Amino acid sequence: MHKQVSKSEFKAKALEFFRQVETSGEPFVVTDHGQPKLEVRPYKTSERSPLDVLRGSVLRFDNPTAPVAEDDWEALS
């Protein structure tokens, strides 16, 4: 379980919490009235290109050159 901090405590000591995350690498959760609202964690850059991330994600591609009609889009219904 991540460390939890109330929103008011985070507001008062934000820079201190940021430094803790930078040095320890451990994330923490900011709560509002006891409910988790955000997670603060170290930023990690992606070494992979967006195409590498998507590679292998298409499960089936039956006919890539077939025309698409309005009735084919589920989002429009």
Backbone as JSON, one array per atom type, in Angstrom:
{
  "sequence": "MHKQVSKSEFKAKALEFFRQVETSGEPFVVTDHGQPKLEVRPYKTSERSPLDVLRGSVLRFDNPTAPVAEDDWEALS",
  "N": [[0.84, -1.18, 0.0], [0.55, 2.2, -0.84], [2.0, 5.15, 0.6], [-0.17, 7.43, 2.22], [-1.45, 10.73, 2.06], [-3.11, 13.53, 3.36], [-5.02, 16.02, 1.57], [-4.79, 18.61, 2.62], [-2.46, 18.4, 4.18], [-0.64, 17.79, 2.17], [-0.75, 20.16, 0.68], [0.46, 21.95, 2.45], [3.05, 20.91, 2.64], [4.15, 20.34, 0.12], [6.57, 20.58, -1.46], [8.38, 19.21, 0.13], [7.3, 16.62, 0.05], [7.58, 16.13, -2.7], [10.37, 16.05, -2.92], [10.9, 13.76, -1.4], [9.78, 11.77, -3.01], [11.39, 12.04, -5.27], [13.9, 11.27, -4.23], [13.49, 8.73, -3.01], [11.95, 7.34, -4.83], [9.54, 6.23, -4.34], [6.04, 6.17, -4.71], [3.2, 8.22, -3.63], [-0.12, 8.67, -2.29], [-2.57, 11.15, -2.59], [-5.16, 12.19, -0.55], [-8.65, 13.08, -0.28], [-10.88, 13.97, 2.05], [-10.49, 11.41, 3.09], [-10.67, 9.78, 0.86], [-8.92, 8.37, -1.86], [-7.43, 10.47, -4.28], [-5.39, 11.4, -6.03], [-2.28, 10.19, -7.39], [1.08, 10.58, -6.71], [4.01, 10.16, -8.35], [7.32, 9.15, -9.45], [8.43, 10.46, -12.57], [8.73, 8.62, -15.52], [10.47, 8.2, -18.44], [9.57, 6.97, -21.63], [11.39, 4.63, -23.28], [10.81, 3.43, -25.57], [9.55, 3.69, -28.9], [6.43, 5.13, -30.04], [5.32, 3.44, -32.01], [6.56, 1.0, -31.47], [5.41, 0.47, -29.01], [2.76, 0.02, -29.74], [3.01, -2.15, -31.42], [1.97, -5.39, -32.23], [-0.47, -5.14, -31.03], [-2.75, -5.21, -32.58], [-5.23, -7.44, -33.13], [-6.71, -8.67, -35.13], [-7.0, -8.2, -38.59], [-8.82, -8.1, -41.05], [-9.57, -7.21, -43.79], [-7.89, -4.84, -45.01], [-8.16, -3.01, -47.1], [-10.8, -2.68, -47.69], [-13.73, -0.66, -48.17], [-15.13, 1.6, -45.74], [-18.22, 1.97, -44.27], [-20.77, 4.19, -42.9], [-22.44, 2.66, -41.29], [-20.77, 0.75, -40.3], [-19.39, 1.66, -38.1], [-19.35, 1.28, -34.74], [-19.42, 3.19, -32.75], [-21.03, 5.22, -33.67], [-23.6, 4.35, -33.34]],
  "CA": [[0.0, 0.0, 0.0], [1.31, 3.44, -0.91], [1.81, 6.12, 1.67], [-1.28, 8.33, 1.95], [-1.31, 12.06, 2.64], [-4.32, 14.33, 3.13], [-4.84, 17.15, 0.67], [-4.32, 19.77, 3.39], [-1.05, 18.18, 4.54], [0.11, 17.9, 0.92], [-0.67, 21.58, 0.34], [1.41, 22.61, 3.35], [4.41, 20.36, 2.55], [4.27, 19.77, -1.22], [7.96, 20.46, -1.9], [8.98, 18.13, 0.93], [6.83, 15.35, -0.51], [8.2, 15.95, -4.02], [11.77, 15.64, -2.7], [10.88, 12.37, -0.94], [9.52, 10.93, -4.18], [12.6, 12.1, -6.11], [15.02, 10.52, -3.65], [13.16, 7.33, -2.72], [11.29, 6.69, -5.96], [8.28, 5.65, -3.87], [4.89, 7.04, -4.91], [2.26, 8.38, -2.53], [-1.48, 8.99, -2.71], [-3.18, 12.3, -1.94], [-6.56, 11.88, -0.27], [-9.57, 14.17, 0.02], [-11.89, 13.39, 2.95], [-10.21, 9.99, 3.24], [-10.78, 9.06, -0.41], [-7.78, 8.61, -2.74], [-7.76, 11.33, -5.41], [-4.29, 11.38, -6.99], [-1.05, 9.51, -7.04], [2.29, 11.3, -7.11], [5.06, 9.17, -8.55], [8.39, 9.65, -10.31], [8.19, 10.42, -14.01], [9.62, 7.71, -16.24], [10.35, 8.38, -19.88], [9.46, 5.72, -22.37], [12.51, 4.46, -24.2], [10.28, 2.82, -26.78], [8.8, 4.58, -29.78], [5.0, 4.81, -30.01], [5.04, 2.29, -32.87], [6.97, -0.2, -30.74], [4.42, 0.23, -27.95], [1.55, -0.51, -30.36], [3.29, -3.36, -32.18], [1.37, -6.6, -31.68], [-1.74, -4.88, -30.37], [-3.86, -5.49, -33.49], [-5.48, -8.87, -33.04], [-7.21, -9.18, -36.38], [-7.13, -7.16, -39.59], [-9.32, -8.95, -42.13], [-9.47, -6.69, -45.15], [-7.52, -3.44, -44.79], [-8.48, -2.12, -48.23], [-12.25, -2.62, -47.87], [-14.29, 0.63, -47.77], [-15.83, 1.63, -44.46], [-19.47, 2.71, -44.36], [-21.2, 4.73, -41.61], [-23.04, 1.58, -40.49], [-19.71, -0.11, -39.76], [-18.82, 2.25, -36.9], [-20.17, 1.02, -33.55], [-19.51, 4.41, -31.95], [-22.08, 6.07, -34.19], [-24.95, 3.85, -33.01]],
  "C": [[0.88, 1.25, 0.0], [1.03, 4.31, 0.31], [0.67, 7.06, 1.26], [-1.1, 9.63, 2.72], [-2.6, 12.82, 2.36], [-4.0, 15.52, 2.24], [-4.31, 18.37, 1.42], [-2.86, 19.62, 3.8], [-0.16, 18.3, 3.29], [0.3, 19.36, 0.54], [0.39, 22.28, 1.17], [2.85, 22.16, 3.11], [4.71, 19.78, 1.17], [5.73, 19.57, -1.64], [8.68, 19.35, -1.14], [8.57, 16.76, 0.38], [7.45, 15.08, -1.88], [9.65, 15.47, -3.86], [11.84, 14.19, -2.24], [10.68, 11.42, -2.11], [10.75, 10.9, -5.08], [13.72, 11.23, -5.54], [14.7, 9.04, -3.45], [12.59, 6.59, -3.92], [9.96, 6.07, -5.59], [7.13, 6.62, -4.09], [4.08, 7.22, -3.64], [0.93, 8.84, -3.1], [-1.97, 10.18, -1.9], [-4.66, 12.0, -1.78], [-7.36, 13.17, -0.02], [-10.72, 13.55, 0.8], [-11.73, 11.87, 3.03], [-10.27, 9.17, 1.97], [-9.57, 9.37, -1.29], [-8.2, 9.43, -3.95], [-6.64, 11.37, -6.45], [-3.11, 10.61, -6.46], [0.1, 10.34, -7.57], [3.4, 10.27, -7.18], [6.14, 9.75, -9.45], [8.0, 9.51, -11.78], [9.21, 9.49, -14.65], [9.4, 7.92, -17.73], [10.27, 7.0, -20.53], [10.6, 5.66, -23.37], [12.03, 3.92, -25.54], [9.51, 3.85, -27.6], [7.32, 4.2, -29.71], [4.64, 3.61, -30.89], [5.45, 0.98, -32.21], [5.96, -0.55, -29.65], [3.18, -0.42, -28.54], [1.76, -1.83, -31.11], [2.71, -4.59, -31.47], [0.01, -6.38, -31.03], [-2.95, -5.12, -31.27], [-4.05, -7.0, -33.52], [-5.93, -9.46, -34.37], [-7.42, -8.02, -37.35], [-7.52, -7.85, -40.88], [-9.06, -8.4, -43.53], [-9.15, -5.19, -45.08], [-7.9, -2.49, -45.91], [-9.98, -2.0, -48.49], [-12.76, -1.24, -47.43], [-15.07, 0.51, -46.46], [-17.07, 2.51, -44.61], [-19.85, 3.22, -42.96], [-21.78, 3.65, -40.72], [-22.0, 0.69, -39.84], [-19.13, 0.42, -38.44], [-19.76, 2.07, -35.72], [-20.39, 2.31, -32.74], [-20.63, 5.32, -32.42], [-23.48, 5.6, -33.82], [-25.36, 4.22, -31.61]]
}
